[in-house]
C-alpha cells in the first residue's frame, strides 16, 4: 500500500500549505483528499508535487506492505 505520510511532513517543512497547493499551484481539492485518504495518484501528480515541494519521490510517498494489497 502506498501511504502519503511523508507528503504531510514535507509540506509542513515547506513554505507551502494545502491552500497554496490549490490556489497558487492549481492542484484540485480532490487531489488533497486523495493524499489524506492514501488513495492512488497518477505519476504526473507525484511529479508535480516533487517539483512544487522540491523533494524526491520519497518525500511524497512510501510503500508499506499490507494485507489489503491486491494478490498478484
mmCIF file of the N, C-alpha and C atoms, coordinates in Angstrom:
data_MODEL
# 
_entry.id   MODEL 
# 
loop_
_atom_site.group_PDB 
_atom_site.id 
_atom_site.type_symbol 
_atom_site.label_atom_id 
_atom_site.label_alt_id 
_atom_site.label_comp_id 
_atom_site.label_asym_id 
_atom_site.label_entity_id 
_atom_site.label_seq_id 
_atom_site.pdbx_PDB_ins_code 
_atom_site.Cartn_x 
_atom_site.Cartn_y 
_atom_site.Cartn_z 
_atom_site.occupancy 
_atom_site.B_iso_or_equiv 
_atom_site.pdbx_formal_charge 
_atom_site.auth_seq_id 
_atom_site.auth_comp_id 
_atom_site.auth_asym_id 
_atom_site.auth_atom_id 
_atom_site.pdbx_PDB_model_num 
ATOM 1   N N  . UNK A 1 1  ? 0.843  -1.171  0.000   1.00 0.00 ? 1  UNK A N  1 
ATOM 2   C CA . UNK A 1 1  ? 0.000  0.000   0.000   1.00 0.00 ? 1  UNK A CA 1 
ATOM 3   C C  . UNK A 1 1  ? 0.891  1.239   0.000   1.00 0.00 ? 1  UNK A C  1 
ATOM 4   N N  . UNK A 1 2  ? 0.556  2.179   -0.854  1.00 0.00 ? 2  UNK A N  1 
ATOM 5   C CA . UNK A 1 2  ? 1.267  3.454   -0.880  1.00 0.00 ? 2  UNK A CA 1 
ATOM 6   C C  . UNK A 1 2  ? 0.642  4.372   0.162   1.00 0.00 ? 2  UNK A C  1 
ATOM 7   N N  . UNK A 1 3  ? 1.473  4.955   1.004   1.00 0.00 ? 3  UNK A N  1 
ATOM 8   C CA . UNK A 1 3  ? 0.988  5.910   2.005   1.00 0.00 ? 3  UNK A CA 1 
ATOM 9   C C  . UNK A 1 3  ? 1.660  7.260   1.750   1.00 0.00 ? 3  UNK A C  1 
ATOM 10  N N  . UNK A 1 4  ? 0.942  8.314   2.062   1.00 0.00 ? 4  UNK A N  1 
ATOM 11  C CA . UNK A 1 4  ? 1.420  9.665   1.796   1.00 0.00 ? 4  UNK A CA 1 
ATOM 12  C C  . UNK A 1 4  ? 1.817  10.414  3.067   1.00 0.00 ? 4  UNK A C  1 
ATOM 13  N N  . UNK A 1 5  ? 2.128  9.687   4.115   1.00 0.00 ? 5  UNK A N  1 
ATOM 14  C CA . UNK A 1 5  ? 2.589  10.321  5.356   1.00 0.00 ? 5  UNK A CA 1 
ATOM 15  C C  . UNK A 1 5  ? 3.806  11.220  5.111   1.00 0.00 ? 5  UNK A C  1 
ATOM 16  N N  . UNK A 1 6  ? 4.783  10.796  4.270   1.00 0.00 ? 6  UNK A N  1 
ATOM 17  C CA . UNK A 1 6  ? 5.929  11.678  4.018   1.00 0.00 ? 6  UNK A CA 1 
ATOM 18  C C  . UNK A 1 6  ? 5.518  13.019  3.398   1.00 0.00 ? 6  UNK A C  1 
ATOM 19  N N  . UNK A 1 7  ? 4.465  13.013  2.577   1.00 0.00 ? 7  UNK A N  1 
ATOM 20  C CA . UNK A 1 7  ? 3.997  14.257  1.974   1.00 0.00 ? 7  UNK A CA 1 
ATOM 21  C C  . UNK A 1 7  ? 3.643  15.288  3.037   1.00 0.00 ? 7  UNK A C  1 
ATOM 22  N N  . UNK A 1 8  ? 2.918  14.858  4.056   1.00 0.00 ? 8  UNK A N  1 
ATOM 23  C CA . UNK A 1 8  ? 2.471  15.793  5.097   1.00 0.00 ? 8  UNK A CA 1 
ATOM 24  C C  . UNK A 1 8  ? 3.653  16.365  5.871   1.00 0.00 ? 8  UNK A C  1 
ATOM 25  N N  . UNK A 1 9  ? 4.675  15.555  6.100   1.00 0.00 ? 9  UNK A N  1 
ATOM 26  C CA . UNK A 1 9  ? 5.876  16.044  6.783   1.00 0.00 ? 9  UNK A CA 1 
ATOM 27  C C  . UNK A 1 9  ? 6.637  17.028  5.883   1.00 0.00 ? 9  UNK A C  1 
ATOM 28  N N  . UNK A 1 10 ? 6.740  16.687  4.605   1.00 0.00 ? 10 UNK A N  1 
ATOM 29  C CA . UNK A 1 10 ? 7.424  17.559  3.652   1.00 0.00 ? 10 UNK A CA 1 
ATOM 30  C C  . UNK A 1 10 ? 6.667  18.870  3.505   1.00 0.00 ? 10 UNK A C  1 
ATOM 31  N N  . UNK A 1 11 ? 5.348  18.794  3.407   1.00 0.00 ? 11 UNK A N  1 
ATOM 32  C CA . UNK A 1 11 ? 4.532  20.002  3.277   1.00 0.00 ? 11 UNK A CA 1 
ATOM 33  C C  . UNK A 1 11 ? 4.701  20.908  4.497   1.00 0.00 ? 11 UNK A C  1 
ATOM 34  N N  . UNK A 1 12 ? 4.684  20.315  5.672   1.00 0.00 ? 12 UNK A N  1 
ATOM 35  C CA . UNK A 1 12 ? 4.824  21.098  6.911   1.00 0.00 ? 12 UNK A CA 1 
ATOM 36  C C  . UNK A 1 12 ? 6.177  21.813  6.962   1.00 0.00 ? 12 UNK A C  1 
ATOM 37  N N  . UNK A 1 13 ? 7.216  21.158  6.458   1.00 0.00 ? 13 UNK A N  1 
ATOM 38  C CA . UNK A 1 13 ? 8.566  21.735  6.477   1.00 0.00 ? 13 UNK A CA 1 
ATOM 39  C C  . UNK A 1 13 ? 8.778  22.765  5.367   1.00 0.00 ? 13 UNK A C  1 
ATOM 40  N N  . UNK A 1 14 ? 7.836  22.871  4.438   1.00 0.00 ? 14 UNK A N  1 
ATOM 41  C CA . UNK A 1 14 ? 7.971  23.789  3.310   1.00 0.00 ? 14 UNK A CA 1 
ATOM 42  C C  . UNK A 1 14 ? 7.271  25.114  3.600   1.00 0.00 ? 14 UNK A C  1 
ATOM 43  N N  . UNK A 1 15 ? 7.337  26.011  2.623   1.00 0.00 ? 15 UNK A N  1 
ATOM 44  C CA . UNK A 1 15 ? 6.623  27.286  2.704   1.00 0.00 ? 15 UNK A CA 1 
ATOM 45  C C  . UNK A 1 15 ? 5.228  27.188  2.099   1.00 0.00 ? 15 UNK A C  1 
ATOM 46  N N  . UNK A 1 16 ? 4.809  25.985  1.749   1.00 0.00 ? 16 UNK A N  1 
ATOM 47  C CA . UNK A 1 16 ? 3.514  25.764  1.109   1.00 0.00 ? 16 UNK A CA 1 
ATOM 48  C C  . UNK A 1 16 ? 2.498  25.260  2.130   1.00 0.00 ? 16 UNK A C  1 
ATOM 49  N N  . UNK A 1 17 ? 1.247  25.267  1.721   1.00 0.00 ? 17 UNK A N  1 
ATOM 50  C CA . UNK A 1 17 ? 0.148  24.720  2.518   1.00 0.00 ? 17 UNK A CA 1 
ATOM 51  C C  . UNK A 1 17 ? -0.836 24.083  1.553   1.00 0.00 ? 17 UNK A C  1 
ATOM 52  N N  . UNK A 1 18 ? -1.823 23.381  2.076   1.00 0.00 ? 18 UNK A N  1 
ATOM 53  C CA . UNK A 1 18 ? -2.835 22.825  1.164   1.00 0.00 ? 18 UNK A CA 1 
ATOM 54  C C  . UNK A 1 18 ? -3.529 23.968  0.417   1.00 0.00 ? 18 UNK A C  1 
ATOM 55  N N  . UNK A 1 19 ? -3.701 25.093  1.086   1.00 0.00 ? 19 UNK A N  1 
ATOM 56  C CA . UNK A 1 19 ? -4.326 26.261  0.439   1.00 0.00 ? 19 UNK A CA 1 
ATOM 57  C C  . UNK A 1 19 ? -3.496 26.726  -0.760  1.00 0.00 ? 19 UNK A C  1 
ATOM 58  N N  . UNK A 1 20 ? -2.184 26.895  -0.577  1.00 0.00 ? 20 UNK A N  1 
ATOM 59  C CA . UNK A 1 20 ? -1.350 27.361  -1.698  1.00 0.00 ? 20 UNK A CA 1 
ATOM 60  C C  . UNK A 1 20 ? -1.245 26.304  -2.789  1.00 0.00 ? 20 UNK A C  1 
ATOM 61  N N  . UNK A 1 21 ? -1.279 25.032  -2.420  1.00 0.00 ? 21 UNK A N  1 
ATOM 62  C CA . UNK A 1 21 ? -1.264 23.991  -3.450  1.00 0.00 ? 21 UNK A CA 1 
ATOM 63  C C  . UNK A 1 21 ? -2.490 24.106  -4.344  1.00 0.00 ? 21 UNK A C  1 
ATOM 64  N N  . UNK A 1 22 ? -3.626 24.413  -3.739  1.00 0.00 ? 22 UNK A N  1 
ATOM 65  C CA . UNK A 1 22 ? -4.868 24.536  -4.510  1.00 0.00 ? 22 UNK A CA 1 
ATOM 66  C C  . UNK A 1 22 ? -4.916 25.859  -5.274  1.00 0.00 ? 22 UNK A C  1 
ATOM 67  N N  . UNK A 1 23 ? -4.664 26.968  -4.595  1.00 0.00 ? 23 UNK A N  1 
ATOM 68  C CA . UNK A 1 23 ? -4.846 28.291  -5.199  1.00 0.00 ? 23 UNK A CA 1 
ATOM 69  C C  . UNK A 1 23 ? -3.683 28.681  -6.114  1.00 0.00 ? 23 UNK A C  1 
ATOM 70  N N  . UNK A 1 24 ? -2.473 28.566  -5.619  1.00 0.00 ? 24 UNK A N  1 
ATOM 71  C CA . UNK A 1 24 ? -1.298 29.016  -6.374  1.00 0.00 ? 24 UNK A CA 1 
ATOM 72  C C  . UNK A 1 24 ? -0.845 27.995  -7.420  1.00 0.00 ? 24 UNK A C  1 
ATOM 73  N N  . UNK A 1 25 ? -0.895 26.703  -7.059  1.00 0.00 ? 25 UNK A N  1 
ATOM 74  C CA . UNK A 1 25 ? -0.350 25.668  -7.946  1.00 0.00 ? 25 UNK A CA 1 
ATOM 75  C C  . UNK A 1 25 ? -1.433 24.877  -8.681  1.00 0.00 ? 25 UNK A C  1 
ATOM 76  N N  . UNK A 1 26 ? -2.683 25.217  -8.447  1.00 0.00 ? 26 UNK A N  1 
ATOM 77  C CA . UNK A 1 26 ? -3.828 24.656  -9.180  1.00 0.00 ? 26 UNK A CA 1 
ATOM 78  C C  . UNK A 1 26 ? -4.021 23.148  -9.016  1.00 0.00 ? 26 UNK A C  1 
ATOM 79  N N  . UNK A 1 27 ? -3.637 22.615  -7.865  1.00 0.00 ? 27 UNK A N  1 
ATOM 80  C CA . UNK A 1 27 ? -3.985 21.224  -7.558  1.00 0.00 ? 27 UNK A CA 1 
ATOM 81  C C  . UNK A 1 27 ? -5.448 21.212  -7.134  1.00 0.00 ? 27 UNK A C  1 
ATOM 82  N N  . UNK A 1 28 ? -6.133 20.152  -7.431  1.00 0.00 ? 28 UNK A N  1 
ATOM 83  C CA . UNK A 1 28 ? -7.550 20.090  -7.070  1.00 0.00 ? 28 UNK A CA 1 
ATOM 84  C C  . UNK A 1 28 ? -7.707 19.693  -5.599  1.00 0.00 ? 28 UNK A C  1 
ATOM 85  N N  . UNK A 1 29 ? -8.822 20.075  -5.043  1.00 0.00 ? 29 UNK A N  1 
ATOM 86  C CA . UNK A 1 29 ? -9.114 19.678  -3.669  1.00 0.00 ? 29 UNK A CA 1 
ATOM 87  C C  . UNK A 1 29 ? -9.296 18.166  -3.587  1.00 0.00 ? 29 UNK A C  1 
ATOM 88  N N  . UNK A 1 30 ? -9.716 17.530  -4.686  1.00 0.00 ? 30 UNK A N  1 
ATOM 89  C CA . UNK A 1 30 ? -9.842 16.068  -4.685  1.00 0.00 ? 30 UNK A CA 1 
ATOM 90  C C  . UNK A 1 30 ? -8.464 15.401  -4.598  1.00 0.00 ? 30 UNK A C  1 
ATOM 91  N N  . UNK A 1 31 ? -7.438 16.032  -5.145  1.00 0.00 ? 31 UNK A N  1 
ATOM 92  C CA . UNK A 1 31 ? -6.072 15.503  -5.014  1.00 0.00 ? 31 UNK A CA 1 
ATOM 93  C C  . UNK A 1 31 ? -5.636 15.555  -3.553  1.00 0.00 ? 31 UNK A C  1 
ATOM 94  N N  . UNK A 1 32 ? -5.916 16.661  -2.885  1.00 0.00 ? 32 UNK A N  1 
ATOM 95  C CA . UNK A 1 32 ? -5.579 16.780  -1.461  1.00 0.00 ? 32 UNK A CA 1 
ATOM 96  C C  . UNK A 1 32 ? -6.332 15.712  -0.671  1.00 0.00 ? 32 UNK A C  1 
ATOM 97  N N  . UNK A 1 33 ? -7.589 15.488  -1.022  1.00 0.00 ? 33 UNK A N  1 
ATOM 98  C CA . UNK A 1 33 ? -8.396 14.464  -0.356  1.00 0.00 ? 33 UNK A CA 1 
ATOM 99  C C  . UNK A 1 33 ? -7.798 13.069  -0.578  1.00 0.00 ? 33 UNK A C  1 
ATOM 100 N N  . UNK A 1 34 ? -7.316 12.789  -1.787  1.00 0.00 ? 34 UNK A N  1 
ATOM 101 C CA . UNK A 1 34 ? -6.673 11.500  -2.072  1.00 0.00 ? 34 UNK A CA 1 
ATOM 102 C C  . UNK A 1 34 ? -5.416 11.327  -1.225  1.00 0.00 ? 34 UNK A C  1 
ATOM 103 N N  . UNK A 1 35 ? -4.666 12.397  -1.053  1.00 0.00 ? 35 UNK A N  1 
ATOM 104 C CA . UNK A 1 35 ? -3.470 12.339  -0.207  1.00 0.00 ? 35 UNK A CA 1 
ATOM 105 C C  . UNK A 1 35 ? -3.850 12.036  1.235   1.00 0.00 ? 35 UNK A C  1 
ATOM 106 N N  . UNK A 1 36 ? -4.904 12.666  1.711   1.00 0.00 ? 36 UNK A N  1 
ATOM 107 C CA . UNK A 1 36 ? -5.364 12.429  3.089   1.00 0.00 ? 36 UNK A CA 1 
ATOM 108 C C  . UNK A 1 36 ? -5.799 10.992  3.303   1.00 0.00 ? 36 UNK A C  1 
ATOM 109 N N  . UNK A 1 37 ? -6.412 10.396  2.281   1.00 0.00 ? 37 UNK A N  1 
ATOM 110 C CA . UNK A 1 37 ? -7.003 9.060   2.408   1.00 0.00 ? 37 UNK A CA 1 
ATOM 111 C C  . UNK A 1 37 ? -6.139 7.950   1.809   1.00 0.00 ? 37 UNK A C  1 
ATOM 112 N N  . UNK A 1 38 ? -4.890 8.272   1.431   1.00 0.00 ? 38 UNK A N  1 
ATOM 113 C CA . UNK A 1 38 ? -3.970 7.294   0.830   1.00 0.00 ? 38 UNK A CA 1 
ATOM 114 C C  . UNK A 1 38 ? -4.585 6.602   -0.376  1.00 0.00 ? 38 UNK A C  1 
ATOM 115 N N  . UNK A 1 39 ? -5.260 7.373   -1.210  1.00 0.00 ? 39 UNK A N  1 
ATOM 116 C CA . UNK A 1 39 ? -5.850 6.859   -2.444  1.00 0.00 ? 39 UNK A CA 1 
ATOM 117 C C  . UNK A 1 39 ? -4.837 7.018   -3.573  1.00 0.00 ? 39 UNK A C  1 
ATOM 118 N N  . UNK A 1 40 ? -4.966 6.228   -4.643  1.00 0.00 ? 40 UNK A N  1 
ATOM 119 C CA . UNK A 1 40 ? -3.998 6.300   -5.744  1.00 0.00 ? 40 UNK A CA 1 
ATOM 120 C C  . UNK A 1 40 ? -3.935 7.675   -6.417  1.00 0.00 ? 40 UNK A C  1 
ATOM 121 N N  . UNK A 1 41 ? -2.721 8.091   -6.746  1.00 0.00 ? 41 UNK A N  1 
ATOM 122 C CA . UNK A 1 41 ? -2.472 9.295   -7.537  1.00 0.00 ? 41 UNK A CA 1 
ATOM 123 C C  . UNK A 1 41 ? -1.686 8.894   -8.772  1.00 0.00 ? 41 UNK A C  1 
ATOM 124 N N  . UNK A 1 42 ? -1.824 9.646   -9.846  1.00 0.00 ? 42 UNK A N  1 
ATOM 125 C CA . UNK A 1 42 ? -1.038 9.319   -11.034 1.00 0.00 ? 42 UNK A CA 1 
ATOM 126 C C  . UNK A 1 42 ? 0.374  9.903   -10.911 1.00 0.00 ? 42 UNK A C  1 
ATOM 127 N N  . UNK A 1 43 ? 1.266  9.414   -11.734 1.00 0.00 ? 43 UNK A N  1 
ATOM 128 C CA . UNK A 1 43 ? 2.667  9.824   -11.632 1.00 0.00 ? 43 UNK A CA 1 
ATOM 129 C C  . UNK A 1 43 ? 2.872  11.280  -12.024 1.00 0.00 ? 43 UNK A C  1 
ATOM 130 N N  . UNK A 1 44 ? 2.005  11.828  -12.859 1.00 0.00 ? 44 UNK A N  1 
ATOM 131 C CA . UNK A 1 44 ? 2.105  13.255  -13.200 1.00 0.00 ? 44 UNK A CA 1 
ATOM 132 C C  . UNK A 1 44 ? 1.871  14.104  -11.960 1.00 0.00 ? 44 UNK A C  1 
ATOM 133 N N  . UNK A 1 45 ? 0.907  13.730  -11.142 1.00 0.00 ? 45 UNK A N  1 
ATOM 134 C CA . UNK A 1 45 ? 0.630  14.458  -9.904  1.00 0.00 ? 45 UNK A CA 1 
ATOM 135 C C  . UNK A 1 45 ? 1.797  14.325  -8.936  1.00 0.00 ? 45 UNK A C  1 
ATOM 136 N N  . UNK A 1 46 ? 2.356  13.120  -8.815  1.00 0.00 ? 46 UNK A N  1 
ATOM 137 C CA . UNK A 1 46 ? 3.533  12.912  -7.952  1.00 0.00 ? 46 UNK A CA 1 
ATOM 138 C C  . UNK A 1 46 ? 4.683  13.794  -8.437  1.00 0.00 ? 46 UNK A C  1 
ATOM 139 N N  . UNK A 1 47 ? 4.890  13.832  -9.740  1.00 0.00 ? 47 UNK A N  1 
ATOM 140 C CA . UNK A 1 47 ? 5.936  14.671  -10.329 1.00 0.00 ? 47 UNK A CA 1 
ATOM 141 C C  . UNK A 1 47 ? 5.698  16.143  -9.978  1.00 0.00 ? 47 UNK A C  1 
ATOM 142 N N  . UNK A 1 48 ? 4.465  16.609  -10.127 1.00 0.00 ? 48 UNK A N  1 
ATOM 143 C CA . UNK A 1 48 ? 4.131  17.995  -9.805  1.00 0.00 ? 48 UNK A CA 1 
ATOM 144 C C  . UNK A 1 48 ? 4.418  18.309  -8.338  1.00 0.00 ? 48 UNK A C  1 
ATOM 145 N N  . UNK A 1 49 ? 4.033  17.407  -7.452  1.00 0.00 ? 49 UNK A N  1 
ATOM 146 C CA . UNK A 1 49 ? 4.276  17.621  -6.020  1.00 0.00 ? 49 UNK A CA 1 
ATOM 147 C C  . UNK A 1 49 ? 5.772  17.674  -5.718  1.00 0.00 ? 49 UNK A C  1 
ATOM 148 N N  . UNK A 1 50 ? 6.543  16.800  -6.339  1.00 0.00 ? 50 UNK A N  1 
ATOM 149 C CA . UNK A 1 50 ? 8.000  16.812  -6.146  1.00 0.00 ? 50 UNK A CA 1 
ATOM 150 C C  . UNK A 1 50 ? 8.592  18.137  -6.629  1.00 0.00 ? 50 UNK A C  1 
ATOM 151 N N  . UNK A 1 51 ? 8.111  18.626  -7.757  1.00 0.00 ? 51 UNK A N  1 
ATOM 152 C CA . UNK A 1 51 ? 8.601  19.889  -8.309  1.00 0.00 ? 51 UNK A CA 1 
ATOM 153 C C  . UNK A 1 51 ? 8.223  21.058  -7.403  1.00 0.00 ? 51 UNK A C  1 
ATOM 154 N N  . UNK A 1 52 ? 6.960  21.101  -6.988  1.00 0.00 ? 52 UNK A N  1 
ATOM 155 C CA . UNK A 1 52 ? 6.482  22.192  -6.132  1.00 0.00 ? 52 UNK A CA 1 
ATOM 156 C C  . UNK A 1 52 ? 7.215  22.212  -4.795  1.00 0.00 ? 52 UNK A C  1 
ATOM 157 N N  . UNK A 1 53 ? 7.377  21.043  -4.192  1.00 0.00 ? 53 UNK A N  1 
ATOM 158 C CA . UNK A 1 53 ? 7.982  20.958  -2.858  1.00 0.00 ? 53 UNK A CA 1 
ATOM 159 C C  . UNK A 1 53 ? 9.493  20.747  -2.904  1.00 0.00 ? 53 UNK A C  1 
ATOM 160 N N  . UNK A 1 54 ? 10.035 20.660  -4.129  1.00 0.00 ? 54 UNK A N  1 
ATOM 161 C CA . UNK A 1 54 ? 11.475 20.486  -4.318  1.00 0.00 ? 54 UNK A CA 1 
ATOM 162 C C  . UNK A 1 54 ? 12.006 19.322  -3.487  1.00 0.00 ? 54 UNK A C  1 
ATOM 163 N N  . UNK A 1 55 ? 11.432 18.151  -3.720  1.00 0.00 ? 55 UNK A N  1 
ATOM 164 C CA . UNK A 1 55 ? 11.811 16.972  -2.941  1.00 0.00 ? 55 UNK A CA 1 
ATOM 165 C C  . UNK A 1 55 ? 11.828 15.737  -3.838  1.00 0.00 ? 55 UNK A C  1 
ATOM 166 N N  . UNK A 1 56 ? 12.493 14.672  -3.404  1.00 0.00 ? 56 UNK A N  1 
ATOM 167 C CA . UNK A 1 56 ? 12.451 13.409  -4.138  1.00 0.00 ? 56 UNK A CA 1 
ATOM 168 C C  . UNK A 1 56 ? 11.109 12.701  -3.898  1.00 0.00 ? 56 UNK A C  1 
ATOM 169 N N  . UNK A 1 57 ? 10.860 11.667  -4.638  1.00 0.00 ? 57 UNK A N  1 
ATOM 170 C CA . UNK A 1 57 ? 9.604  10.918  -4.523  1.00 0.00 ? 57 UNK A CA 1 
ATOM 171 C C  . UNK A 1 57 ? 9.380  10.431  -3.097  1.00 0.00 ? 57 UNK A C  1 
ATOM 172 N N  . UNK A 1 58 ? 10.437 10.028  -2.409  1.00 0.00 ? 58 UNK A N  1 
ATOM 173 C CA . UNK A 1 58 ? 10.242 9.537   -1.037  1.00 0.00 ? 58 UNK A CA 1 
ATOM 174 C C  . UNK A 1 58 ? 9.881  10.649  -0.055  1.00 0.00 ? 58 UNK A C  1 
ATOM 175 N N  . UNK A 1 59 ? 9.889  11.885  -0.507  1.00 0.00 ? 59 UNK A N  1 
ATOM 176 C CA . UNK A 1 59 ? 9.373  12.979  0.287   1.00 0.00 ? 59 UNK A CA 1 
ATOM 177 C C  . UNK A 1 59 ? 7.859  13.124  0.152   1.00 0.00 ? 59 UNK A C  1 
ATOM 178 N N  . UNK A 1 60 ? 7.282  12.334  -0.763  1.00 0.00 ? 60 UNK A N  1 
ATOM 179 C CA . UNK A 1 60 ? 5.841  12.369  -1.028  1.00 0.00 ? 60 UNK A CA 1 
ATOM 180 C C  . UNK A 1 60 ? 5.155  11.084  -0.562  1.00 0.00 ? 60 UNK A C  1 
ATOM 181 N N  . UNK A 1 61 ? 5.797  9.943   -0.812  1.00 0.00 ? 61 UNK A N  1 
ATOM 182 C CA . UNK A 1 61 ? 5.119  8.678   -0.535  1.00 0.00 ? 61 UNK A CA 1 
ATOM 183 C C  . UNK A 1 61 ? 6.113  7.583   -0.184  1.00 0.00 ? 61 UNK A C  1 
ATOM 184 N N  . UNK A 1 62 ? 5.565  6.495   0.365   1.00 0.00 ? 62 UNK A N  1 
ATOM 185 C CA . UNK A 1 62 ? 6.369  5.291   0.605   1.00 0.00 ? 62 UNK A CA 1 
ATOM 186 C C  . UNK A 1 62 ? 5.444  4.079   0.509   1.00 0.00 ? 62 UNK A C  1 
ATOM 187 N N  . UNK A 1 63 ? 6.058  2.946   0.303   1.00 0.00 ? 63 UNK A N  1 
ATOM 188 C CA . UNK A 1 63 ? 5.317  1.691   0.231   1.00 0.00 ? 63 UNK A CA 1 
ATOM 189 C C  . UNK A 1 63 ? 5.372  0.990   1.574   1.00 0.00 ? 63 UNK A C  1 
ATOM 190 N N  . UNK A 1 64 ? 4.214  0.549   2.059   1.00 0.00 ? 64 UNK A N  1 
ATOM 191 C CA . UNK A 1 64 ? 4.132  -0.264  3.263   1.00 0.00 ? 64 UNK A CA 1 
ATOM 192 C C  . UNK A 1 64 ? 3.347  -1.519  2.903   1.00 0.00 ? 64 UNK A C  1 
ATOM 193 N N  . UNK A 1 65 ? 3.921  -2.705  3.108   1.00 0.00 ? 65 UNK A N  1 
ATOM 194 C CA . UNK A 1 65 ? 3.178  -3.937  2.832   1.00 0.00 ? 65 UNK A CA 1 
ATOM 195 C C  . UNK A 1 65 ? 1.868  -3.945  3.635   1.00 0.00 ? 65 UNK A C  1 
ATOM 196 N N  . UNK A 1 66 ? 0.826  -4.474  3.012   1.00 0.00 ? 66 UNK A N  1 
ATOM 197 C CA . UNK A 1 66 ? -0.475 -4.503  3.648   1.00 0.00 ? 66 UNK A CA 1 
ATOM 198 C C  . UNK A 1 66 ? -1.235 -5.753  3.213   1.00 0.00 ? 66 UNK A C  1 
ATOM 199 N N  . UNK A 1 67 ? -2.034 -6.273  4.091   1.00 0.00 ? 67 UNK A N  1 
ATOM 200 C CA . UNK A 1 67 ? -2.871 -7.422  3.727   1.00 0.00 ? 67 UNK A CA 1 
ATOM 201 C C  . UNK A 1 67 ? -3.955 -7.018  2.749   1.00 0.00 ? 67 UNK A C  1 
ATOM 202 N N  . UNK A 1 68 ? -4.188 -5.712  2.610   1.00 0.00 ? 68 UNK A N  1 
ATOM 203 C CA . UNK A 1 68 ? -5.180 -5.215  1.664   1.00 0.00 ? 68 UNK A CA 1 
ATOM 204 C C  . UNK A 1 68 ? -4.633 -5.101  0.244   1.00 0.00 ? 68 UNK A C  1 
ATOM 205 N N  . UNK A 1 69 ? -3.315 -5.329  0.070   1.00 0.00 ? 69 UNK A N  1 
ATOM 206 C CA . UNK A 1 69 ? -2.720 -5.272  -1.270  1.00 0.00 ? 69 UNK A CA 1 
ATOM 207 C C  . UNK A 1 69 ? -3.350 -6.337  -2.161  1.00 0.00 ? 69 UNK A C  1 
ATOM 208 N N  . UNK A 1 70 ? -3.482 -5.985  -3.427  1.00 0.00 ? 70 UNK A N  1 
ATOM 209 C CA . UNK A 1 70 ? -4.037 -6.910  -4.408  1.00 0.00 ? 70 UNK A CA 1 
ATOM 210 C C  . UNK A 1 70 ? -3.134 -8.122  -4.557  1.00 0.00 ? 70 UNK A C  1 
ATOM 211 N N  . UNK A 1 71 ? -3.716 -9.302  -4.618  1.00 0.00 ? 71 UNK A N  1 
ATOM 212 C CA . UNK A 1 71 ? -2.941 -10.536 -4.808  1.00 0.00 ? 71 UNK A CA 1 
ATOM 213 C C  . UNK A 1 71 ? -2.486 -10.598 -6.260  1.00 0.00 ? 71 UNK A C  1 
ATOM 214 N N  . UNK A 1 72 ? -1.212 -10.871 -6.460  1.00 0.00 ? 72 UNK A N  1 
ATOM 215 C CA . UNK A 1 72 ? -0.663 -10.941 -7.824  1.00 0.00 ? 72 UNK A CA 1 
ATOM 216 C C  . UNK A 1 72 ? -0.547 -12.368 -8.275  1.00 0.00 ? 72 UNK A C  1 
# 
